[in-house]
Amino acid sequence: MIVGVPRERLSDEYRVALTPAGVRELTAAGHQVLVEQDAGAGCAIPDADFVRTGAQIVADPDELWGAADLVLKVKQPIEEEFGRLKLRRGQTLFTFLHLAADRACTDALVEAGNTAIAYETVQLADGSLPLLVPMSEVAGRMAPLVAANLLMRPAGGSGVLAPGVPGVAAAKVVILGAGIAGMAAATLAVGLHCRVFVLDRDLQKLRAADHHFRGALETVASSAHAIEEACLDADVVIGAVLVVGAKTPTLVPDELVAEMPEGSVLVDISVDQGGCFESSHPTTHSHPTFEAHGSLFYCVANMPGAVPHSSTHALTNATLPYTLEIAASGWRKAAAADPALARGVNVVEGHVTYRPVAEAHQLGYTELATLL
Ligand SMILES: NC(=O)c1ccc[n+]([C@@H]2O[C@H](COP(=O)([O-])OP(=O)(O)OC[C@H]3O[C@@H](n4cnc5c(N)ncnc54)[C@H](O)[C@@H]3O)[C@@H](O)[C@H]2O)c1
């Protein structure tokens, strides 16, 4: 199979969909890999590294799209790429798509008549989303680092040194949510010697956190009262909650923030689903923070974008096994053999095969099984 890896076109997207390690695995399996010139430049992977593991560098994106049986991307195609979706019949596109929120891209994929598989809807039998997990891990691990920097006076924070020093208390860090992002945040906050409190409504998650951290943090059953008690004297609050299929609940009202120490820091990882602090609104890497009620808010909706090198490797570690499955036998056989991958298939030859996308755009829905 010919596998093509274009350079990402979406603004502020610096990741690439395949690393040199992935090129090596694909070429070892007998596939040919075409990588667009400078595709890895944004995440510090030079063309020469791709060449070293067997890829061929292609300068013209039309040539790449026109030749590839399987195109690997990070983000959904944007308008300037729509024409390229039609350059090769029978092509499979594997990428983040988020089609329910993108009518133009949905229409372009339906019109192109090829197959599109979305990273974000690949789903294991237990309901987990293996290609979203790495991004929660990245954002979670970033959160205490970001907060520790923002606590410093020049950044607008209270002037507390996150790990403290002998004789001086470390920062109190409250983490709302003990899921993937919350546990990743806890790992770093504990590593920074902070005083860490993790709240969740799910007692199983708290049991797992308690067991894992062996006394290095405190777990608290989440309730409005518990959140208030934990946050009142917190130096840092990290929002990492998710209620599947719903907007994030507002867990920290403005009145509570107003009572927190002056210059405390709130990092809302959940802002991409609405945010869990009343004052949260999405910010960008160029203007990541704002001040409200005497505290500093960091609400970047795409935190992994700040660390494209690590994010690229984290994402491709998770996508590569599926890429290898598709390349080995084509998407049809791969999806028939792997139900998790089958749940990722969103569009097939003009048919929408993922129900939430069809419903979002009032398009006809076709059961994937009828097309396999
Ligand atoms: N900003 C970013 O760049 C970025 C990156 C990755 C993920 N995210 C977002 O981070 C959020 C968390 O993702 P995740 O993968 O960790 O989800 P997850 O499902 O693994 O964890 C969410 C946790 O929130 C808990 N929860 C739900 N309601 C709660 C409440 N009222 N009080 C306390 N805990 C509660 C759940 O029990 C669960 O343990 C999601 O909204 C996700 O979209 C944002």
The ligand as an SDF file (V2000), in Angstrom:
LIG
                    3D

 44 48  0  0  0  0  0  0  0  0999 V2000
   -7.6870   21.5990   26.9820 N   0  0  0  0  0  0  0  0  0  0  0  0
   -7.1100   20.6260   26.3060 C   0  0  0  0  0  0  0  0  0  0  0  0
   -6.1890   20.8470   25.5340 O   0  0  0  0  0  0  0  0  0  0  0  0
   -7.5660   19.2050   26.4910 C   0  0  0  0  0  0  0  0  0  0  0  0
   -6.7790   18.1420   26.0560 C   0  0  0  0  0  0  0  0  0  0  0  0
   -7.2230   16.8390   26.3040 C   0  0  0  0  0  0  0  0  0  0  0  0
   -8.4310   16.6280   26.9830 C   0  0  0  0  0  0  0  0  0  0  0  0
   -9.1750   17.7060   27.3700 N   0  0  0  0  0  0  0  0  0  0  0  0
  -10.4440   17.5690   28.1260 C   0  0  0  0  0  0  0  0  0  0  0  0
  -10.1470   17.1960   29.4610 O   0  0  0  0  0  0  0  0  0  0  0  0
  -11.3400   16.6830   30.0470 C   0  0  0  0  0  0  0  0  0  0  0  0
  -11.0090   15.4350   30.8460 C   0  0  0  0  0  0  0  0  0  0  0  0
  -10.6620   14.3890   29.9490 O   0  0  0  0  0  0  0  0  0  0  0  0
  -10.2810   12.9380   30.4910 P   0  0  0  0  0  0  0  0  0  0  0  0
   -9.7690   12.1820   29.3150 O   0  0  0  0  0  0  0  0  0  0  0  0
   -9.4370   13.0390   31.7070 O   0  0  0  0  0  0  0  0  0  0  0  0
  -11.7280   12.3890   30.9090 O   0  0  0  0  0  0  0  0  0  0  0  0
  -12.0330   11.1390   31.8500 P   0  0  0  0  0  0  0  0  0  0  0  0
  -13.3780   10.6700   31.4560 O   0  0  0  0  0  0  0  0  0  0  0  0
  -10.9030   10.1780   31.8530 O   0  0  0  0  0  0  0  0  0  0  0  0
  -12.1000   11.7780   33.3230 O   0  0  0  0  0  0  0  0  0  0  0  0
  -13.1200   12.6710   33.7200 C   0  0  0  0  0  0  0  0  0  0  0  0
  -13.3920   12.4450   35.1940 C   0  0  0  0  0  0  0  0  0  0  0  0
  -14.2850   13.4810   35.6350 O   0  0  0  0  0  0  0  0  0  0  0  0
  -15.0370   12.8880   36.6880 C   0  0  0  0  0  0  0  0  0  0  0  0
  -16.1790   13.7320   37.0430 N   0  0  0  0  0  0  0  0  0  0  0  0
  -17.3440   13.8770   36.3900 C   0  0  0  0  0  0  0  0  0  0  0  0
  -18.1360   14.7260   37.0840 N   0  0  0  0  0  0  0  0  0  0  0  0
  -17.4460   15.1220   38.1770 C   0  0  0  0  0  0  0  0  0  0  0  0
  -17.7140   15.9880   39.2630 C   0  0  0  0  0  0  0  0  0  0  0  0
  -18.8890   16.6250   39.3760 N   0  0  0  0  0  0  0  0  0  0  0  0
  -16.7670   16.1730   40.2180 N   0  0  0  0  0  0  0  0  0  0  0  0
  -15.5770   15.5430   40.1180 C   0  0  0  0  0  0  0  0  0  0  0  0
  -15.2660   14.6890   39.1130 N   0  0  0  0  0  0  0  0  0  0  0  0
  -16.1880   14.4980   38.1530 C   0  0  0  0  0  0  0  0  0  0  0  0
  -15.3920   11.5280   36.1290 C   0  0  0  0  0  0  0  0  0  0  0  0
  -15.8320   10.6220   37.1360 O   0  0  0  0  0  0  0  0  0  0  0  0
  -14.0540   11.1220   35.5170 C   0  0  0  0  0  0  0  0  0  0  0  0
  -13.2470   10.3730   36.4260 O   0  0  0  0  0  0  0  0  0  0  0  0
  -12.2910   16.4520   28.8690 C   0  0  0  0  0  0  0  0  0  0  0  0
  -13.2260   17.5070   28.8380 O   0  0  0  0  0  0  0  0  0  0  0  0
  -11.3980   16.5120   27.6660 C   0  0  0  0  0  0  0  0  0  0  0  0
  -12.0900   16.9180   26.4960 O   0  0  0  0  0  0  0  0  0  0  0  0
   -8.7620   18.9810   27.1220 C   0  0  0  0  0  0  0  0  0  0  0  0
  1  2  1  0
  2  3  2  0
  2  4  1  0
  4  5  1  0
  4 44  2  0
  5  6  2  0
  6  7  1  0
  7  8  2  0
  8  9  1  0
  8 44  1  0
  9 10  1  0
  9 42  1  0
 10 11  1  0
 11 12  1  0
 11 40  1  0
 12 13  1  0
 13 14  1  0
 14 15  2  0
 14 16  1  0
 14 17  1  0
 17 18  1  0
 18 19  2  0
 18 20  1  0
 18 21  1  0
 21 22  1  0
 22 23  1  0
 23 24  1  0
 23 38  1  0
 24 25  1  0
 25 26  1  0
 25 36  1  0
 26 27  1  0
 26 35  1  0
 27 28  2  0
 28 29  1  0
 29 30  1  0
 29 35  2  0
 30 31  1  0
 30 32  2  0
 32 33  1  0
 33 34  2  0
 34 35  1  0
 36 37  1  0
 36 38  1  0
 38 39  1  0
 40 41  1  0
 40 42  1  0
 42 43  1  0
M  CHG  2   8   1  16  -1
M  END
$$$$
